[in-house]
Amino acid sequence: MSTCIEVTSSAIRLCRETRGRLTTLETYPVAVGGDPIETLAAAPLPKPLGKVAVLLNHPDVMLKTMLQPPCPADRLDRIVRFELQGMAGAESEPVTVAWHLVKAGGTGDMRVLAVIAKRALITRIKRALAPHEGKLGSLTHPAVGLFHAVKRQAPELAEDCIAIDIGGAHLHLALLQGGELLLPRTVTPGMDQLVANIVEAQGLPTHEAHKLVARLGKGAPEEHHELIRRQAQSVAGLVSTTVRFAKAQLQLERYEPKSVYVSGAGAQVHGFVEALRERMQMPVRVLNPFAGATSGVPTETMDRLSSLPSSWTPVIGASVPEHLELDVMTDEREARAAFWRSEGAVRVACAIAALLLVLAGLRQSLALGDINNAIERLEGEDGKSGYVPAAKGIAEDMQQQLAASAAARERLGFLDAERRPSRIAVELLAAIAEQQDGQTCPVVLRQYRIVRQAGQVVVELEGFAETATNRSTADVLRGFERQLVRAYEPITWLVALPKPIARDNQEFHYRIGIADRPVTVEKSNYAAGAGKGLQLTVAANDASDPLAIAKVAIDRFQSVEDEAKVTVGANEFVWSEKSGIRKK
């Protein structure tokens, strides 16, 4: 969350923005003739403010322009600070300095913008923020926020242009070239001059003249429109003077503004923007500080504050960037960082080392004092009643229980291995009986044999199959195989051994493997042309026949798929209705 506050002679504006979303827009009036900084301290600002960027135009903050021959950045910093300290005078109040290297303007000497601020002013602002749990993070000129508002609305801006924030007492100007800040400046008078002209022309009280200016519309008397045009002419003259000042002070090779961006409540006077466009003879565009930002501000508040041109432009513009140009708090941040990199780090390290020594001594004394008691509790007074003898006894009991458990598992494994073939025989014969049907599956089992092998049970089935209605003996046997592997899931693989064909039946001889550890199958589907394919991945005993395992997997899981792919260990097989199964 970023918090930015603009302090003016008439109002205090607070803006909070979180990840491009405006969350707070609040304004607090400053009494006529009142001190804005004292008003900041007394205003009901939200708590905690946290780190705050402040925009302020104040007599104790002075903007300067400088020209320096090309040199490295560290030398330029020393030169700028030396000259600015000289400008401040040896007997003046303590000041802080910040500067910004202008990246535009042409070749030759380096163009530097600098700001000098009295430390007493910074202290006053810090004290004003303290009751609101705020910490001064940045302090810069309002024209810097105006510059960032232009960059936010027109990020690809490359032409020379001027941004003007038109207030009551002042005009804040930001000159841009190539999308870079060329010169920030504040000039007078602002739109209060229009109020003064109406007071003089009509003899109204000042507060009535303010209300009249706010109500001026298209149907206002011609003399009012003439006063607005005269005010626009005055503003245009101030802008032209500022441009000439910039060219002279910065020795610009070329600066020809092609457009003007305006903001500020003063520019909301009806007809002022059009009159300024006519006097400036160039496009005059209205800055919209709310462009590109979502709003978390209540709708009624946003409707009340979103009139354009907006007085919120500088403060919203300054709330976006992490770094603000001409920030007079730069010296303090660098001094703090240098302190913690050097003397501060050493102090902290010494304090930590001393604390560790104290803790180590305390810990050692406690350890020495308790060691005998600990030994006594562990061993016991008689060498038998302590924790260690008790733990040894428990460990011996656990070893005995583990040994007994292992022996029991071995016995159970032996008994299961001895009983498993007979149990498989009962279950398999029951599955075969479920498939036998005189009409649809006329299969007769003559004999079976069960053999126990390493890691599996092998069953051999012999018998014959007869024809059924519209089904040959081959179709009957194929259906019997498919139904059997589906009915009895422990079947791991199935191989049909060759047998002679009789006139009225077909003999069969199947060898079936049932692994001690069941196989695992992962299923998925994929697109196969216009149809659907089945992907099977089978994890089985390496000693088993991969092809026989793949056939069983297809018979068990294939239903409406047109093709299938089966992976058994390192072997891959493909199957289709037309070509059957083959190794890939």
ZAMARGU-4260 file (C-alpha; in steps of 0.2 Angstrom, whole numbers, plus 5000, padded with zeros to 4 digits):
<rodrens>
0) 5000/5000/5000 | 5007/5017/4995 | 5000/5033/5004 | 5003/5050/4997 | 4998/5067/5004
5) 4997/5084/4995 | 4998/5099/5007 | 4992/5115/4999 | 4987/5132/5006 | 4968/5128/5005
10) 4967/5109/5007 | 4976/5093/5012 | 4973/5078/5000 | 4976/5060/5005 | 4977/5046/4992
15) 4980/5028/4996 | 4983/5015/4982 | 4986/4996/4983 | 4992/4987/4967 | 4984/5000/4955
20) 4968/5001/4965 | 4963/5017/4973 | 4957/5013/4991 | 4956/5030/4999 | 4953/5048/4993
25) 4950/5060/5007 | 4952/5079/5008 | 4953/5091/5023 | 4951/5110/5021 | 4964/5122/5028
30) 4957/5138/5036 | 4960/5154/5027 | 4977/5161/5033 | 4980/5145/5043 | 4996/5135/5044
35) 4994/5119/5032 | 5007/5109/5042 | 4997/5112/5059 | 4981/5108/5050 | 4990/5091/5044
40) 4994/5087/5062 | 4976/5091/5068 | 4966/5083/5054 | 4957/5066/5057 | 4968/5056/5045
45) 4966/5037/5045 | 4978/5027/5056 | 4991/5020/5054 | 4997/5030/5040 | 5013/5020/5038
50) 5026/5027/5026 | 5020/5043/5018 | 5025/5053/5002 | 5022/5071/5004 | 5020/5084/4990
55) 5023/5102/4996 | 5026/5119/4989 | 5034/5129/5003 | 5045/5145/5005 | 5058/5133/5014
60) 5059/5122/4999 | 5069/5130/4985 | 5071/5123/4967 | 5087/5127/4957 | 5094/5123/4940
65) 5113/5120/4937 | 5124/5117/4922 | 5140/5106/4925 | 5153/5099/4914 | 5152/5080/4911
70) 5159/5070/4925 | 5156/5054/4935 | 5141/5053/4946 | 5150/5053/4962 | 5160/5068/4958
75) 5145/5077/4951 | 5136/5073/4968 | 5150/5082/4977 | 5150/5097/4966 | 5131/5099/4967
80) 5131/5098/4986 | 5146/5110/4987 | 5138/5123/4977 | 5120/5121/4984 | 5127/5123/5002
85) 5136/5138/4996 | 5120/5146/4990 | 5112/5142/5007 | 5125/5152/5016 | 5137/5148/5030
90) 5126/5155/5044 | 5109/5149/5038 | 5098/5135/5045 | 5104/5117/5042 | 5097/5111/5025
95) 5096/5095/5015 | 5099/5093/4997 | 5093/5082/4983 | 5096/5083/4964 | 5091/5075/4948
100) 5101/5073/4932 | 5090/5079/4917 | 5092/5065/4903 | 5084/5076/4890 | 5089/5094/4883
105) 5103/5090/4871 | 5122/5087/4872 | 5136/5097/4880 | 5135/5101/4899 | 5125/5091/4911
110) 5109/5099/4916 | 5104/5097/4934 | 5088/5100/4944 | 5091/5103/4962 | 5081/5106/4978
115) 5086/5113/4995 | 5075/5111/5010 | 5077/5117/5028 | 5079/5103/5040 | 5067/5112/5052
120) 5053/5110/5039 | 5056/5092/5038 | 5056/5090/5057 | 5039/5099/5057 | 5031/5088/5044
125) 5038/5072/5054 | 5030/5079/5070 | 5013/5082/5061 | 5013/5064/5054 | 5018/5056/5071
130) 5000/5058/5079 | 4993/5048/5064 | 5007/5034/5066 | 5014/5040/5050 | 5033/5041/5045
135) 5039/5053/5032 | 5046/5043/5017 | 5047/5056/5003 | 5045/5074/5002 | 5045/5082/4985
140) 5037/5096/4974 | 5019/5094/4967 | 5025/5096/4950 | 5034/5079/4951 | 5017/5071/4955
145) 5010/5080/4940 | 5024/5074/4929 | 5021/5056/4934 | 5002/5058/4931 | 5006/5063/4913
150) 5018/5047/4912 | 5004/5037/4918 | 4991/5043/4906 | 5003/5044/4891 | 5017/5031/4894
155) 5023/5032/4876 | 5024/5051/4876 | 5039/5057/4866 | 5035/5075/4861 | 5039/5091/4870
160) 5024/5096/4881 | 5019/5105/4896 | 5008/5100/4911 | 4999/5113/4921 | 4990/5110/4938
165) 4979/5126/4940 | 4975/5130/4958 | 4969/5145/4967 | 4985/5153/4973 | 4998/5144/4962
170) 5001/5136/4945 | 5012/5120/4946 | 5021/5117/4929 | 5031/5102/4923 | 5040/5103/4907
175) 5043/5087/4898 | 5054/5082/4884 | 5056/5064/4877 | 5045/5058/4891 | 5058/5065/4904
180) 5056/5078/4917 | 5064/5094/4911 | 5059/5107/4924 | 5047/5108/4938 | 5041/5126/4943
185) 5028/5135/4953 | 5022/5152/4948 | 5008/5164/4953 | 4995/5170/4952 | 4982/5156/4950
190) 4964/5156/4948 | 4961/5167/4963 | 4966/5181/4951 | 4950/5178/4941 | 4940/5179/4958
195) 4949/5196/4962 | 4945/5202/4944 | 4926/5198/4947 | 4927/5207/4964 | 4934/5222/4956
200) 4922/5222/4941 | 4906/5219/4951 | 4910/5224/4969 | 4905/5208/4976 | 4912/5200/4992
205) 4926/5188/4989 | 4916/5173/4995 | 4902/5178/4984 | 4914/5179/4969 | 4920/5162/4973
210) 4903/5155/4972 | 4899/5165/4956 | 4915/5157/4947 | 4909/5140/4952 | 4892/5143/4944
215) 4898/5151/4928 | 4891/5142/4913 | 4888/5145/4894 | 4874/5157/4898 | 4885/5169/4909
220) 4886/5187/4904 | 4899/5192/4891 | 4909/5202/4903 | 4912/5186/4913 | 4918/5176/4898
225) 4930/5191/4894 | 4937/5189/4911 | 4940/5171/4908 | 4948/5174/4892 | 4960/5187/4900
230) 4964/5174/4914 | 4968/5161/4900 | 4979/5174/4892 | 4988/5177/4909 | 4991/5159/4911
235) 4997/5157/4893 | 5009/5171/4897 | 5016/5163/4912 | 5018/5147/4903 | 5028/5156/4889
240) 5039/5164/4902 | 5043/5148/4910 | 5048/5140/4893 | 5059/5154/4890 | 5066/5153/4908
245) 5070/5134/4905 | 5078/5137/4888 | 5090/5150/4896 | 5094/5142/4912 | 5096/5124/4905
250) 5104/5130/4888 | 5092/5119/4879 | 5097/5115/4861 | 5079/5113/4856 | 5062/5113/4866
255) 5046/5117/4856 | 5031/5111/4866 | 5017/5103/4855 | 5004/5101/4868 | 4998/5106/4885
260) 4990/5095/4898 | 4980/5103/4912 | 4973/5098/4928 | 4967/5106/4944 | 4950/5113/4951
265) 4954/5130/4944 | 4954/5123/4926 | 4935/5118/4929 | 4929/5136/4926 | 4918/5135/4911
270) 4927/5140/4894 | 4944/5141/4902 | 4951/5126/4893 | 4945/5132/4876 | 4951/5150/4879
275) 4968/5143/4884 | 4969/5132/4869 | 4965/5147/4858 | 4979/5157/4867 | 4992/5144/4867
280) 4988/5139/4849 | 4991/5121/4852 | 4981/5106/4858 | 4976/5107/4877 | 4971/5090/4884
285) 4964/5087/4901 | 4973/5075/4913 | 4963/5061/4920 | 4972/5054/4935 | 4959/5040/4937
290) 4963/5032/4920 | 4971/5015/4922 | 4966/5013/4941 | 4952/5002/4948 | 4943/5010/4962
295) 4939/5004/4979 | 4932/5021/4984 | 4913/5022/4988 | 4903/5026/4972 | 4896/5042/4979
300) 4913/5048/4985 | 4921/5044/4968 | 4906/5053/4959 | 4909/5069/4969 | 4928/5069/4967
305) 4930/5063/4949 | 4926/5080/4940 | 4939/5084/4927 | 4951/5093/4927 | 4954/5086/4944
310) 4964/5093/4959 | 4969/5075/4963 | 4981/5074/4949 | 4997/5077/4957 | 4994/5067/4973
315) 4987/5052/4963 | 5002/5053/4951 | 5014/5053/4965 | 5006/5038/4973 | 5011/5026/4959
320) 5030/5026/4957 | 5042/5019/4970 | 5055/5033/4967 | 5051/5051/4966 | 5063/5064/4958
325) 5069/5078/4969 | 5065/5069/4985 | 5073/5079/4999 | 5073/5063/5010 | 5086/5055/4999
330) 5100/5061/5011 | 5092/5054/5026 | 5089/5037/5018 | 5107/5036/5012 | 5114/5041/5029
335) 5103/5028/5037 | 5109/5015/5025 | 5127/5020/5027 | 5125/5019/5046 | 5118/5001/5046
340) 5131/4996/5033 | 5145/5002/5045 | 5144/5008/5063 | 5126/5002/5065 | 5130/4985/5060
345) 5146/4984/5072 | 5135/4991/5086 | 5122/4978/5083 | 5135/4964/5081 | 5143/4969/5098
350) 5126/4970/5107 | 5122/4952/5100 | 5139/4946/5105 | 5137/4953/5122 | 5120/4945/5124
355) 5126/4928/5118 | 5140/4928/5131 | 5128/4932/5145 | 5116/4919/5139 | 5130/4906/5137
360) 5136/4910/5155 | 5119/4909/5162 | 5116/4892/5152 | 5132/4885/5158 | 5129/4889/5176
365) 5112/4882/5175 | 5119/4866/5167 | 5132/4864/5180 | 5120/4866/5194 | 5107/4854/5187
370) 5119/4840/5180 | 5120/4830/5196 | 5101/4830/5198 | 5099/4825/5180 | 5111/4810/5182
375) 5102/4805/5198 | 5086/4806/5189 | 5092/4796/5175 | 5102/4782/5184 | 5092/4782/5200
380) 5098/4781/5218 | 5100/4762/5218 | 5105/4761/5199 | 5088/4752/5195 | 5074/4765/5198
385) 5080/4779/5186 | 5074/4783/5168 | 5089/4774/5160 | 5086/4757/5168 | 5067/4759/5165
390) 5070/4763/5146 | 5082/4748/5144 | 5069/4737/5151 | 5056/4744/5139 | 5068/4742/5125
395) 5071/4724/5129 | 5052/4720/5130 | 5050/4729/5113 | 5063/4718/5105 | 5055/4703/5112
400) 5038/4708/5105 | 5046/4712/5088 | 5054/4695/5087 | 5037/4687/5092 | 5028/4697/5079
405) 5040/4693/5065 | 5039/4674/5070 | 5020/4676/5069 | 5020/4684/5052 | 5031/4670/5045
410) 5019/4657/5051 | 5004/4666/5044 | 5014/4668/5028 | 5018/4650/5027 | 5000/4645/5031
415) 4993/4657/5018 | 5005/4650/5005 | 4999/4633/5009 | 4981/4637/5008 | 4981/4649/4994
420) 4980/4637/4979 | 4965/4628/4987 | 4956/4645/4990 | 4960/4650/4972 | 4954/4634/4965
425) 4937/4636/4974 | 4936/4654/4968 | 4941/4651/4950 | 4929/4636/4948 | 4915/4647/4955
430) 4919/4660/4942 | 4919/4647/4928 | 4903/4640/4934 | 4895/4658/4932 | 4901/4659/4914
435) 4894/4642/4909 | 4878/4643/4900 | 4871/4630/4888 | 4863/4643/4876 | 4876/4657/4876
440) 4892/4649/4882 | 4892/4630/4881 | 4909/4627/4889 | 4913/4610/4898 | 4928/4609/4910
445) 4935/4592/4911 | 4950/4594/4922 | 4961/4607/4931 | 4978/4607/4939 | 4985/4619/4952
450) 5004/4622/4954 | 5012/4633/4967 | 5027/4643/4959 | 5038/4657/4965 | 5028/4672/4968
455) 5012/4665/4959 | 5000/4651/4957 | 4998/4643/4940 | 4981/4635/4935 | 4979/4624/4920
460) 4961/4621/4913 | 4956/4608/4900 | 4940/4605/4892 | 4930/4609/4876 | 4917/4621/4869
465) 4903/4618/4858 | 4894/4630/4845 | 4880/4641/4851 | 4867/4650/4842 | 4875/4661/4828
470) 4892/4658/4837 | 4906/4647/4832 | 4917/4637/4844 | 4931/4650/4842 | 4918/4664/4846
475) 4912/4655/4862 | 4930/4652/4868 | 4935/4670/4865 | 4919/4676/4875 | 4923/4664/4889
480) 4941/4670/4890 | 4935/4688/4891 | 4921/4685/4904 | 4933/4674/4915 | 4946/4688/4917
485) 4933/4701/4921 | 4924/4689/4933 | 4939/4684/4942 | 4950/4699/4945 | 4966/4691/4953
490) 4970/4683/4936 | 4987/4691/4930 | 4990/4682/4914 | 4981/4669/4903 | 4989/4659/4889
495) 4979/4647/4877 | 4989/4632/4872 | 4985/4623/4855 | 4973/4609/4855 | 4965/4599/4840
500) 4948/4603/4833 | 4935/4590/4834 | 4920/4589/4822 | 4907/4594/4835 | 4917/4604/4848
505) 4934/4613/4851 | 4945/4607/4864 | 4954/4620/4875 | 4969/4621/4886 | 4972/4637/4896
510) 4987/4641/4907 | 4982/4655/4920 | 4994/4664/4931 | 4988/4672/4948 | 5002/4683/4956
515) 5004/4683/4975 | 5005/4703/4973 | 4991/4709/4963 | 4995/4720/4948 | 4991/4738/4947
520) 4984/4746/4931 | 4982/4765/4927 | 4969/4769/4914 | 4966/4784/4903 | 4958/4788/4887
525) 4965/4798/4871 | 4958/4803/4854 | 4960/4790/4840 | 4955/4798/4824 | 4936/4799/4825
530) 4935/4787/4839 | 4943/4784/4856 | 4958/4775/4862 | 4962/4767/4879 | 4979/4769/4887
535) 4984/4756/4900 | 5000/4755/4911 | 5002/4739/4920 | 5014/4736/4935 | 5017/4717/4937
540) 5030/4704/4941 | 5045/4705/4929 | 5045/4685/4929 | 5027/4685/4920 | 5024/4685/4902
545) 5021/4703/4896 | 5011/4699/4881 | 4999/4688/4891 | 4998/4701/4904 | 4993/4714/4891
550) 4980/4703/4883 | 4972/4701/4900 | 4972/4720/4903 | 4964/4723/4887 | 4950/4710/4889
555) 4947/4717/4907 | 4946/4735/4903 | 4942/4738/4884 | 4924/4741/4881 | 4919/4754/4867
560) 4937/4760/4862 | 4943/4757/4844 | 4961/4754/4849 | 4972/4752/4865 | 4990/4755/4870
565) 4997/4744/4884 | 5013/4747/4893 | 5020/4732/4904 | 5036/4737/4912 | 5048/4741/4897
570) 5037/4733/4884 | 5024/4742/4874 | 5009/4734/4864 | 4996/4740/4853 | 4979/4733/4850
575) 4965/4736/4837 | 4949/4727/4833 | 4955/4722/4815 | 4973/4718/4818 | 4973/4711/4836
580) 4987/4714/4848 | 5005/4716/4843 | 5021/4722/4851 | 5026/4740/4846
</rodrens>
